[in-house]
Amino acid sequence: MKSGEVGALFTKSSVLKLSFSV
């Protein structure tokens, strides 16, 4: 996997976690 793809997945997972915690 490319580092860019890893960064995108990490960002998406972080956003999802924030959405669920709200």
VENNORHU-V6358 format. One record per run of one state. SS is the DSSP state (~ for helix, > for strand, _ for the rest). FROM is the first residue (numbers start at 1). TO is the last residue. Records with the same first field share a line. If there is no record, write none. Layout:
SS: FROM-TO  FROM-TO
//
This chain:
_: 1-2  22-22
~: 3-21
//
